[in-house]
Amino acid sequence: MPNPIRIMPCLDMQNGRVVKGVHFVDIQDAGDPVECARAYCEAGADELALLDITATVEGRATMRDVVRRVADAVTVPFTVGGGINDVASAAAVLDAGADKISVSSAAFRKPDLVAEMVQAFGPDRVTVAIDVDQNDTLPSGYEVYVDGGRTATGADAIEWAKRVDEFGVACILPTSKAGDGAKTGYDLPVIRAMADAVSAEVVASGGAGTLEHFYEAVEAGATILLAASVFHFHLIDIPELKQYLRERGVNVC
């Protein structure tokens, strides 16, 4: 039987606070990270993601003090990303209490780093995040973006995902720049293409706005359902989502 579907609220961090934007901009405050993390655990989240969304572009390390405080509060595995650019910075985040690290821009710029992290920490502790946007000139129609979605690379997103998969990572997290925060639905074609191309688990990220959007992502091949806005602002609550998916025959945690 395939892995049960997991629900993963995402805490985007800026200046020590949880924030949420639309299309990676128009940022608004969404609360204290420890309070949010604790509330999500109590609500039935299966995993959590903590992403320091400006660490890379500001050229600084992830806020490890926040990681420590969240680690003390959570009862589920949590992944930390943002500003992790070598094995040492990844180790520091894991030592601060994170269960997994997520790397994006640094992985793209130094692909061997992915293999080094897998060797150092094991495949289950390494997630590669891939920010994507549509580009019809590329074979898959999707382009890799780095620097928090700010910088186009000219690289095909599905080809990059295949290369990442060859390094043995357990999880790949594509986020659609067009869908981020828009609540118009996940970018199903990129989820489907990535799930078909790799053996790693694929996270659906960017655009959830309704219960149906989550089910569509499962149908497209995602096994982890990540969302932020709909959870932060109680448009959808996790018990409601899990019940909805169960009623449609989805095996959820």
N, C-alpha and C positions, 0 to 999 in steps of 0.2 A: 504494500500500500504506500502511495506517495506521502511525503511529509504533510502533516496538517497545516492548514493555512494559518499564518500568524499575523496579528495586528500590531503595528509598530508606530505609535505616535512619534513625531519628530519635533524636537526642541531646537529651533534655530536660535543661536546665541549671538548677542551683540552687546558689548559693554556690560557683561554679567547678567543680562536680562534675556528672557525668552521674547523673541520678536517674530513677526510674520510679515512677509511682503507679497507682492504680486509681480510675476515675471522677474523675480530677484531684486526688485526695487520697491518703492513706496512702503517702507518699513513702518510697522506699528507695534507698540508694546503689547505683550501677551502674558506677562507675569514673571514671578520668581521661579528659577529653574528647579530648586529643591521642592517647592510646593507643588509645582506642575508634575514633576516626576513622581512624587509620592501619591498624588491624586490619580495619576494614570495607572500606577500599580494597583491601587485599591479598586479601580474601575475595571480591571481585568486585562490590561495590556499584556501582551506576550513578550515583547521586547521594547526597548526605547532607543532612539537615536538622538545624539547630542551633537549638533554641528555648529562650530564656531565660524560663522559665515564670512567674517572679514579678516580672519587671521592670515590667510595666504596673501591677500592683496595688501595688507598692512605690514607684511613681512615679519610677523611675530609668532611665537609659539602659542599653542592652545592654552586656554586658561585652566591650568591644572588644579587650582584651588576649587574652581567650580566642579570639576570632575570629581574631586575628593568628596565634596559635600553631597553631590548627587549619588555617588557610590554608597555613601553611608545611608541614604534614604531609600534606595530602590530594592526591590525584591525580584526583579527579572533581569536578564542579560541586557547590557546596554553598550551601544556602539558609539564611539567618539570620532569625529572628523573635523578637519579644518586646521591648517598650519602644521600638519604632520608631513615632514619632507625628508626624513631619513630614519634609519633603524633606531637611532638613539631617541629621537623625539617620539617615535611610536612606543618604545619601551617605557619612556617617562609617563605617557598617558596610561598605559596598561598598569604600571606600578601605582598610579594614582587611584586605580580602582576600576577602570574601564574593562569590560569583558572582551571587546573587539575594537579594532581601529578601522577607520575608513580613510582611504587616500584617493585623491583625484588628480589635481594638477601636477603634483610631484611624480605620481606614477606615470602620467603621460610624458612628462619631460625626461624621466629617467626610468624607462621600463624595467631595467634590471632590478630596480628597487623593489618591485612587486615580488620577484623571485627571492630576494634577500629577506623580505619580511615573512614570506611563507616559510622559508627555511628557519628563521629565527623564532617564530611564534607559533607555527602550525597553520594550516590552511583555514581552519575554522575561526581563527581570530583576525583574519584579514578580509576586508571588504574593499572592492574598488568601485568608487562612484564615478559615473560618467554623465556629465551634463551634455545634453544634446539639443539641437534645433534642426529644423528642416532645411535641407539644401538639395534641391533637385538635380544638381550637377554631379552629385556623388552616387555611387552604385546603389547604396541602400536608401538614399534620399535623406540621410541624417548625418550631421556633422558634429564632431566632438568640440565642446567649448571648455575652456579652463578659466582659472582666476574667478571662481564664483559665477560662472556664466558670462563673464565680460569679454573674453578673448576667443575669437574663432581660430581654429587650428588648421582647417582645410582637410582634416583626416576623417575618414569614414567611420562612423560610430560602431557599426556592426563588425567591421574588420578589427577595430581596436578591441571590442569585446571578445572576439575570438582569440586574439593574442593574449589578453588578460587571462582567459580561461585556460590557456595552455600552461600558465604559471601555476595552476592548481588552486586558485582561490575558491572558497566555498560559496561566495556571494558576490553578485554584481548589482550595483544600484544605479540604474539610469534615471535621470530626471529630465523631463521635457521642459525646456526654457519657456516654450509657448504656453504650456499648461500650468506652470508653477503658480499656485495661489489663485488661479482663475476660476476654480470650481466648475469647470466645463467638462470634466472627465479626463481620465488618464489618456496618454498618447498610446492607444492600443496597438497600432502598427509597429511601433518601436519595441514595445514589450513582447509582442508576438515574434518579431524577427530575432530579437535577442534570445528569447527562450528557446527558439528553434535552433539557434546557432551555437549555444554553449551548454555545458553540463552543469555549471554552477547554478545555484538558485538565483532567480531574478526578482528584484524588489520592484513593485509598482510605486512610482513616486511622481508627484506633480500633477495636480488638477482635480483631485477627488472633491465632489460637491454633493453627491447624492448616494444613497445606499446602492442604487443600480450600478454606479460607477465602480464600486468595489467588486461586485459580482462580475462585471465585464472584464476587469483586470485578471480575476481568477481564470475566467474562460480563455483569456489571451495567453495564460501560462505563468503568471506571477504566483509565487508561493508566500511572499511576504507583502503585506499591504501597508504602505507608509502614507500617513497624512498628517497635516498640521492644523490648518485653519478650522476645518470642520470639527475637530476635537477640541482645540483651544477655546473656541467660542460656543461650544455645545450645540452646534447645528446637528451633529450626530454624536451619540454616546456609544462607547464600545460595547456594552451589553446588548444594546439595540442592534448594532451592526452584526454581532456574532449570531444573534437569534435570526436575523434576516438571512444570513448566509446558510445557517443550518436548515432553515425551511426550504432552501433551494438545493439541498443535498450536498452542501460543501462540508468537508471534514475540517472543522476548526479546532484549535486548542481549547 
